[in-house]
Amino acid sequence: MKLKRNTILTFIALLVIVVLLFFAEKSLNPYYRRILNLCAIYSIFSVTFNLIFGYTGQFSLGHAGFAAIGAYVAALLTLSPAQKAVNFFLKPIISPLANVELPFLLALIVGGLITAILSMLIAWPALRLHGDYLAIATLGFSEIIRSLMVNMQSLTNGALGLKGIPGYTNLFWSWGCLAVCVFIIKRLVDSSYGRAISAVRDDEVAAEALGVNLFKHKMMAFGVSSFFVGVAGGLMANLISTIDPKVFLFTLTYQIVGVTVMGGMGSLTGSVISASLYTIFLEALRPLESQFTIGSLTVPGIPGMRMVIFSVLLLLVILFSRKGLMGNNEFSWDGLFRLFNRLRSKKGDGSTGGDEA
Amino acid sequence: MTFDSFFQNLANGISLGSLYALIAIGYTMVYGILRLINFAHGDLVMLGSYFAFYGVSMFFLPWWAAFIFAVGVTAGVGVVMEKVAYRPLREFPRINLFTAAVAVSFLLENLAIVIFGGRPKAFSRPPFMDKMLNIGSITFVSYTPIIIAVSLVLFVGLILIINHTKAGTAMRALSKDIETTGLMGVNTNKTIMFAFLLGSCLAAVGGILWAIKFPQINPLMGVMPGLKAFVAAVLGGIGNVGGAMIGGLLLGIVEIMLVAFFPSLSGYRDAFSFAILILLLLFRPTGIMGEVQPEKV
């Protein structure tokens, strides 16, 4: 009975979201659409970081590099041969790639797969390291990838980047990918694999003693996580339609870590909420950095102010709520109803809301 | 390569390496005590050079006074950073501490953009550092030996402080076990603050010397030296001050020599240092001088 109610509610909610996305895609102006697209892309980044760190406990700082691989693969596969010829004027692109043009879905999947394979190749030796050493090694790999992208002129067009990537990404693609990503990761962490990777996070020695194959489970988490990072990178390339290696500096990884911690380690809901809030918030503050007028007063824009406010907020969230916005709780209908009931029965009782799993 | 240009490159490598080492010491001291990768440390390097720049160009201080002023203010920033952002989080999960460091780093960089402006500024060297020196047939600019000498003096001073003063002993004790050290009557807060103070001073000196060597400063200039110094700290064995010096020197020399011997690979310079780091981590995970910690069950 109760299960049925929740299923119906989920179905209705999904329908509402699809309808909303449909109208957003139809009637919103490109600027707002772009922000909503970015919300989904950053959510994927954050959710995947949560899988690798929040659930599996492997402190990997390779996200920016992995996203770069996905972005470049998807971009190179979707660029038309004519555009490629325009882009690669310093050095021609290596031959088989010059004439390849794939449909978007295929490009995304290939991008994800190549990212997953490369990241697992990296993880294979690196996962012998623990904690901070793993973090440093993956950060190093991420920078090496970026450095290769600057230098491999005939494959990536080097520091010039790629321009004129077709803007296939729309709200259905981005939110659809996010939905698939969240669904798969949620199913994964709720399965026996999920129990095993949580065990790895909490105590590797104990998990191993209980028969969990550490290497296999870490690799799996790494592979799944970086597959979706690659897909998100591809979405990003086809959203902003120009990419260059500077987009994927390790500061991108730091932002993802900050957003995920703000949302709550071990809460996919928290990751999505936090990433969306972050994206919207940064855009909402954009006027601060361009010239604006109050009455007859013209205030010059203050570049850098947005990130100042963001970092202060990030610091405040960490200082005053050690578990982030959602802790390790997920959104659920039962939790929502409990919250409503609680709010109704004890209004002003000082109860501390929040959804419970 | 001729003998002379080899020595020229070697001197260049040592001076770059001493800068890495100066910055790496701050990383390693903080990591040794708090197990925190303080990513904001690189930004103290930037602050140091900016304060020196403004000391000269705005307050018209003589260069030596401006440098002392810059070191003092940067040390102040470092201490405030510890007190406001890191101290309250000491008992929290380590990811929170790490994220706080990321937040502080973003904050410092963007505050610098807001206050100092995003455009690069030209740092003017004190006149005596611009002279060409000839020793035999080897030519180098006079700041190269000055950087090496200043770093050497600071290294020796720091080792004396760590090994032969009460505060230094307390710091070494803290890096073994914070709680027990506190129970034995050491004021942990003060000692950690002292570690940050020392680290920030060295970062500021590193920043000023960096600006003398590469006389163009911008708000993000601390990021790459910071990351490299961090690599150096890990190379040497993070948590180990002597290791940080060796790691820094090694990294500087290797980087310069790579570019000198294989000019075609110069684009891969950054990738190369990370590759060294990863190789070392795989074969000797605790770095050159680090202690191997047994796995506890």
Interface residues (C-beta under 8 A of the other chain):
Chain A: F53 F59 P125 A126 R128 L129 D132 Y133 A135 I136 A137 G140 F141 E143 I144 S147 L148 V150 N151 V205 F250 T251 Y254 V257 G258 V261 M265 I302 P303 G304 M305 R306 M307 V308 F310 S311 V312 L314 L315 I318 L319 R322
Chain B: Y31 R35 I37 F39 A85 P88 L89 F92 P93 I95 N96 F98 T99 A100 V102 A103 V104 S105 F106 L107 E109 N110 L111 A112 I113 V114 G118 P219 V223 L227 F230 V231 V234 I238 G267 Y268 D270 A271 F274 A275 L277 I278 L281 L282 P285 E295 V297
